[in-house]
Amino acid sequence: MITIYDKKESNFSTNGLGILDKCSECKTLEKLNGIYEIKLSYPLHLEKKKYLKPFNIIKADGQLFRIYHVEKDTPSNLLRVSGRHIFYDLNHYFIEDRRAVDKKAIDAMEMVLDEAGLTDIYTIESDIEALNTQYFIRRSASQAMFMVSNRWKGELFRDNFHIKINGRHLNDKGVTVAHGKNITGINEKLSADEVLTGIYPVGAEGLTLPEKYLINAQWSGADYPDFKLIKRVDFKEAKDEESLRQMAENYLYEHAGFAVNYQVDFIQLEHTKEYEEYKPLLKVSIGDTVTVKHKLLGVDFKIKVISIEKDILRSQNTKVELGKPLYTLDQYIEEFKENVDENFQEVDESIGGIRTQLDDLGVSYTIVKNISIEENMIHVTYEVERGSTHQYHADYSFTLDDSGRMTSITLEGIFSELLLKEVSTLIVDMTSFDIVYADGKKAKYNFTTDSSGRITAIEKVWEGE
């Protein structure tokens, strides 16, 4: 049953403004840790079309969707409507600055709802026990929830006003399909871009394993080239050798084989004789694990259901995507932008620590004026205020992994246009500040950084002529 409700409705157990029993089409699209939307078509000549307007709420397949787009298609005599899952009401709540430090995922989620004033509307759940840190600075509440899912390596599930972020469990329902030849309606992609035969794992504060490298024992097998496929991988949450080894072994296991992706279109597939073999996918849910027996490769892949298009009128899945997402250029750019934004935030916080740690220099930091990237360097400009406004600059180098993600940021230098009269020069090397004042006096400050390059402490060690 598909029901339409007024935009201000809070009781969804009734028939609301009416039941939409004459829809010509109604489909939902849900992606794991991604979008969740509905598209509906309704005859223009019917009375209930007047309820299909922006902000009103559609209930379909037990889930609520708020309308954000309405379009009249006169040639086909249809009103075409698009809506986002009610979870995305969080788009309209702004978080200026909240910080979850060494918290569980559930605590970070609670912080987001508390800041948005939504603890009496949304409920939350998580089974992730690991502690982690995430800053929510100038983000919407929905962005913040996705950040929690990403930072705590979880999977986001939305059930009306209930939000769940659980660990990446198999959730194997016993669904098995076989694949071995080109079939109409099935698109298969195999990628070796992320295959590794060994890694150089690095934990918190530069922690490494005694043997340095962790090697997949099968690397010399026929499936691999005659050289090792090795890269450095950072595990910032690993603070001891045992946890570093466990995280590294899990990562290496996950990257020992091909990344696979299957897109199954049941509209095309139902006209083939192989349709019966894939029918179990008609009822799978987001996050389920499916076993694909690949006849040609002779291997079994256990892969996640990451995207489902569902026909609400027929009550079955019409398109199912398994495996790792296939990125379009737009998706890649957006993901890179989010990653860069997050690292800019880390740069901000690294320099931000100096606001409280350089009191001896008499400097008061106010705002970030500009952040830019040039080749492999991030340039940060702060406006500093002490009597009058001046500027302060910091340069950070950064490294990228093969996918273009920033993996580390290191402070390279700090220089100043403070012109505060008493400060003539400020020189920074790897571990200290050397300052020459305008009156000829000199001072030296030692500083320490963490593994990400953030300044963690500053100490005056010498002052004199």
C-alpha positions in Angstrom: 0.0 0.0 0.0 1.2 3.5 -0.9 0.0 6.4 1.3 0.4 10.1 1.1 0.6 12.4 4.2 0.7 16.1 4.9 4.2 17.6 5.4 3.5 18.2 9.1 2.0 14.8 9.9 3.6 12.8 12.7 1.2 9.9 13.0 1.8 7.5 10.1 -0.4 4.7 11.2 -3.5 6.2 9.5 -4.3 6.5 5.8 -3.3 10.2 5.9 -4.5 12.2 3.0 -5.2 9.1 1.0 -4.1 5.8 -0.5 -2.4 6.1 -3.9 -3.8 2.9 -5.5 -3.5 4.2 -9.1 0.2 4.6 -9.4 1.6 3.6 -12.8 5.1 3.2 -11.3 6.7 3.2 -7.9 10.3 2.2 -7.3 12.8 2.7 -4.5 16.6 2.9 -4.8 18.7 2.1 -1.8 22.5 2.0 -1.7 24.6 0.7 1.2 26.0 3.8 2.9 24.5 5.9 0.1 21.3 7.3 -1.3 17.8 6.1 -0.4 15.1 7.5 -2.7 11.7 6.9 -4.2 10.3 7.6 -7.7 6.6 7.5 -8.3 4.3 8.2 -11.3 0.7 9.1 -10.9 -2.0 10.0 -13.5 -2.5 13.7 -13.9 -6.3 13.5 -14.3 -6.9 11.8 -10.9 -7.9 13.9 -7.8 -5.2 12.7 -5.4 -2.5 14.2 -7.6 -3.1 17.4 -5.7 -1.5 15.8 -2.6 1.7 15.0 -4.5 3.6 18.3 -3.8 7.0 19.2 -2.3 7.5 18.3 1.4 4.5 16.0 1.7 5.4 12.5 2.7 4.9 9.2 0.9 4.8 5.9 2.7 5.7 2.9 0.6 7.0 -0.5 1.5 6.7 0.6 5.2 9.2 3.4 4.7 8.7 7.2 4.7 9.9 9.5 1.9 9.7 13.3 1.8 8.9 14.7 -1.7 11.5 17.1 -3.1 10.7 17.1 -6.8 7.5 17.1 -8.8 7.3 17.2 -12.6 4.3 17.2 -14.9 4.8 14.9 -17.9 1.8 16.1 -20.1 2.5 13.8 -23.1 2.2 10.8 -20.9 -0.5 12.3 -18.6 1.7 11.5 -15.6 2.9 13.4 -12.5 6.4 12.2 -11.8 7.5 12.6 -8.2 10.9 12.0 -6.4 11.4 11.8 -2.6 14.2 11.2 -0.2 14.0 8.8 2.8 12.9 10.6 6.0 16.4 10.1 7.3 17.4 13.0 5.0 15.4 15.4 7.0 18.7 15.6 8.9 20.0 17.5 5.8 18.3 20.6 7.2 19.9 20.6 10.7 23.3 22.2 11.0 26.2 21.3 13.3 28.6 24.1 13.8 31.2 22.4 16.0 30.9 19.2 17.9 33.8 16.7 18.5 33.6 13.1 19.4 37.0 12.2 20.9 37.8 8.6 21.8 34.1 7.7 21.6 32.1 4.7 20.5 30.0 5.1 17.4 26.8 5.2 19.4 28.2 8.1 21.4 29.0 10.0 18.3 25.6 9.4 16.9 24.0 10.6 20.1 26.2 13.8 19.9 24.9 14.5 16.4 21.2 14.1 17.4 21.7 16.1 20.6 23.3 19.0 18.7 20.5 19.0 16.2 17.8 18.8 18.9 16.4 15.6 17.5 16.8 13.1 20.3 13.0 12.9 20.7 12.4 12.2 17.0 15.1 9.8 15.9 16.4 6.7 17.6 19.8 5.2 17.1 21.6 1.9 17.5 25.1 0.5 17.0 27.1 -2.6 17.8 30.5 -1.1 17.2 32.6 -1.1 20.4 35.8 0.4 19.0 36.8 3.9 20.1 37.5 6.6 17.6 37.6 10.3 17.0 35.6 12.5 14.6 35.1 16.2 14.5 31.8 17.5 13.1 32.5 21.1 12.0 30.1 23.0 9.8 28.2 19.9 8.6 24.6 18.9 8.3 23.4 16.2 10.7 23.0 13.7 7.8 26.6 14.3 6.7 27.7 13.8 10.3 25.9 10.4 10.4 27.7 9.3 7.2 31.0 10.5 8.8 30.3 8.3 11.8 29.7 5.3 9.4 32.9 6.0 7.6 35.2 6.7 10.6 33.9 3.7 12.6 34.0 1.5 9.4 30.3 0.7 9.7 27.2 0.1 7.6 24.4 2.6 7.8 20.8 1.2 7.9 17.7 3.4 7.8 14.3 2.3 9.0 12.1 5.5 9.1 13.2 7.4 12.2 15.5 4.7 13.4 19.2 4.9 12.4 21.5 2.0 12.8 25.3 1.9 12.2 26.7 -1.6 12.7 30.0 -3.3 12.0 30.7 -4.8 8.6 29.3 -8.3 9.3 28.8 -11.0 6.8 25.0 -11.2 7.4 25.0 -14.3 5.2 21.4 -15.5 4.5 22.6 -18.5 2.6 21.8 -17.1 -0.9 24.0 -18.7 -3.6 24.0 -18.0 -7.3 26.3 -19.4 -10.1 27.9 -17.4 -12.8 30.0 -18.6 -15.7 29.1 -17.0 -19.0 27.8 -13.9 -20.5 24.1 -13.6 -19.7 21.7 -10.9 -20.8 20.9 -8.7 -17.8 24.1 -9.4 -15.9 27.1 -7.1 -16.0 30.2 -8.5 -14.4 33.4 -6.6 -13.6 36.6 -7.9 -12.0 39.3 -5.5 -10.9 42.8 -6.2 -9.7 43.6 -2.5 -8.8 43.3 -3.2 -5.0 44.9 -6.7 -5.0 47.9 -6.9 -2.6 50.3 -9.7 -1.8 51.9 -7.8 1.0 51.6 -4.6 3.1 53.8 -2.4 5.2 51.5 -1.7 8.1 52.0 1.5 10.2 50.1 2.1 13.5 49.7 5.0 15.8 52.8 7.2 16.3 54.7 5.3 13.6 54.3 1.8 15.2 55.5 -1.0 12.9 55.7 -4.8 13.2 59.0 -6.4 14.1 59.2 -8.0 10.7 58.1 -4.7 9.0 56.2 -6.4 6.1 53.2 -8.7 6.3 53.1 -11.1 3.3 50.2 -13.1 1.9 51.5 -16.7 1.8 49.8 -17.3 -1.5 51.6 -14.5 -3.3 53.7 -16.8 -5.5 50.6 -18.6 -6.8 49.5 -18.7 -10.4 46.9 -15.9 -9.8 49.6 -13.3 -9.2 52.5 -11.8 -11.2 56.1 -12.8 -10.5 56.6 -9.7 -8.2 55.1 -8.8 -4.9 52.3 -6.2 -4.8 53.1 -4.2 -1.7 52.1 -0.8 -0.3 52.1 1.0 3.0 48.8 1.0 4.9 48.1 3.2 7.9 46.1 1.9 10.9 45.9 5.0 13.2 43.6 3.1 15.6 46.3 0.4 16.3 48.2 1.5 19.4 50.0 -1.8 20.1 51.6 -4.6 18.1 48.8 -7.1 18.6 46.1 -4.8 17.3 48.3 -3.6 14.5 48.9 -7.2 13.4 45.2 -8.1 13.6 44.1 -5.1 11.6 46.9 -5.7 9.0 46.0 -9.4 8.6 42.3 -8.5 8.1 43.2 -5.9 5.5 45.5 -8.2 3.7 42.9 -10.9 3.6 40.3 -8.5 2.2 42.7 -7.4 -0.6 44.1 -10.8 -1.5 41.6 -11.4 -4.3 39.9 -9.5 -7.1 37.3 -6.8 -6.4 34.1 -8.0 -8.0 31.0 -6.3 -9.0 27.8 -7.7 -10.5 24.8 -5.7 -11.7 21.7 -7.8 -12.2 18.8 -6.4 -14.1 15.8 -8.7 -13.6 13.7 -6.9 -16.3 16.2 -8.2 -18.9 17.1 -11.4 -17.1 13.5 -12.7 -16.8 13.4 -13.4 -20.5 16.4 -15.8 -20.3 16.6 -19.5 -19.2 19.1 -18.5 -16.4 16.4 -16.5 -14.7 15.6 -19.3 -12.2 19.2 -19.4 -11.0 19.1 -15.8 -10.0 15.7 -15.7 -8.4 17.0 -15.8 -4.9 18.3 -12.2 -5.4 14.7 -11.0 -5.8 14.3 -10.9 -2.0 17.7 -10.0 -0.7 18.2 -6.8 1.4 20.9 -4.2 1.6 23.9 -5.5 3.5 23.2 -9.1 2.9 26.0 -11.4 1.8 25.6 -13.5 -1.3 27.9 -16.3 -2.5 28.7 -16.2 -6.2 30.1 -19.4 -7.6 32.2 -18.4 -10.5 32.5 -21.4 -12.8 35.1 -20.0 -15.2 37.5 -18.8 -12.4 36.8 -21.8 -10.2 36.4 -19.6 -7.1 33.5 -18.6 -4.8 33.1 -14.9 -4.0 31.2 -13.9 -0.9 30.1 -10.4 -1.7 27.7 -7.8 -0.2 24.4 -6.5 -1.6 25.3 -2.8 -2.1 22.4 -1.5 -4.1 18.8 -2.5 -4.7 16.1 -1.0 -6.9 12.8 -2.3 -5.8 9.5 -2.3 -7.7 6.9 -1.5 -4.9 3.9 -2.4 -7.1 5.3 -5.9 -7.8 6.9 -6.2 -4.4 10.3 -7.5 -5.7 13.7 -6.3 -6.6 14.2 -5.2 -10.2 18.0 -4.4 -10.0 20.6 -5.7 -7.6 24.2 -4.7 -7.4 26.7 -7.0 -5.6 30.3 -6.4 -4.6 32.2 -3.1 -4.6 30.7 0.0 -6.1 31.5 1.0 -9.6 32.5 4.7 -9.4 31.5 7.3 -11.9 33.8 10.3 -12.3 31.3 12.5 -10.4 31.2 10.0 -7.5 35.0 9.8 -7.4 35.4 13.6 -7.4 32.8 13.9 -4.6 34.5 11.2 -2.5 37.9 12.8 -3.1 36.4 16.2 -2.1 35.0 14.8 1.1 38.3 13.2 1.9 40.1 16.5 1.2 37.6 18.4 3.4 38.2 16.0 6.2 42.0 16.4 5.9 41.6 20.2 5.8 39.8 19.8 9.0 42.7 17.9 10.5 45.1 20.7 9.3 42.8 23.2 10.9 42.9 21.4 14.2 46.7 20.9 14.0 47.3 24.6 13.6 44.4 25.2 16.0 46.4 23.6 18.7 48.9 26.4 18.5 46.2 28.8 19.5 46.4 27.6 23.0 50.0 26.3 23.0 51.8 29.5 21.8 50.6 31.8 24.5 54.3 32.6 25.4 54.6 34.2 21.9 51.6 36.5 22.7 49.7 35.4 19.6 45.9 35.2 19.4 44.5 33.1 16.5 41.1 33.9 15.2 40.0 32.4 11.8 41.2 30.4 8.9 41.5 32.8 6.0 42.4 30.5 3.2 43.3 26.9 2.5 44.7 25.8 -0.9 46.5 22.9 -2.5 49.5 23.2 -4.8 51.1 20.0 -6.1 51.9 18.0 -2.9 51.6 20.9 -0.5 48.7 22.3 1.5 49.0 26.1 2.3 47.0 27.4 5.3 46.6 31.1 6.0 45.3 32.2 9.4 44.2 35.7 10.3 45.8 36.7 13.6 44.7 39.4 15.8 46.7 41.3 18.4 45.9 44.9 18.4 45.6 44.8 14.7 45.0 42.0 12.2 47.9 40.2 10.5 48.4 36.8 8.9 50.1 33.6 9.8 50.9 30.8 7.3 51.6 27.1 7.6 52.7 24.6 4.9 51.9 20.9 5.1 53.1 18.2 2.8 50.8 15.2 2.1 50.9 11.8 0.6 48.2 10.0 -1.5 47.4 6.3 -1.9 46.7 4.7 -5.3 43.1 5.8 -5.2 44.0 9.5 -4.6 43.1 9.5 -0.9 45.2 11.6 1.4 47.0 9.1 3.8 49.2 11.5 5.8 49.8 15.2 6.4 53.1 16.5 7.8 53.9 20.0 9.1 56.7 21.3 6.9 57.0 24.9 8.0 55.5 27.9 9.7 56.2 31.5 8.7 54.6 34.8 9.7 53.6 38.2 8.6 52.7 39.1 12.2 54.9 42.3 12.3 54.2 42.5 16.0 57.4 44.5 16.5 58.8 42.2 19.2 59.0 39.3 16.7 61.5 39.7 13.9 61.8 36.1 12.5 60.2 32.8 13.3 62.0 29.7 11.9 60.6 26.2 12.2 62.6 23.0 11.7 61.5 19.4 12.3 61.3 19.7 16.1 61.7 23.3 17.2 60.8 27.0 16.7 63.7 29.5 16.6 62.6 33.1 17.3 64.6 36.3 16.9 62.9 39.3 18.5 63.2 42.9 17.1 65.3 43.9 20.1 67.9 41.2 19.2 66.8 38.7 21.9 66.4 35.1 20.8 64.3 32.1 22.0 64.0 28.5 21.2 60.9 26.3 21.6 60.8 22.5 21.1 57.6 20.9 19.9 56.3 17.4 19.4 53.9 16.0 16.9 51.8 12.9 16.6 51.9 10.5 13.7 49.6 12.7 11.6 51.9 15.7 11.9 49.7 17.5 14.5 51.6 19.6 17.1 50.8 18.1 20.5 53.0 20.1 22.8 55.3 23.2 22.8 58.0 23.9 25.5 60.3 26.9 25.8 63.8 25.6 26.2 66.0 28.6 25.9 65.9 32.4 25.8 68.7 35.0 25.8 70.9 37.3 23.7 
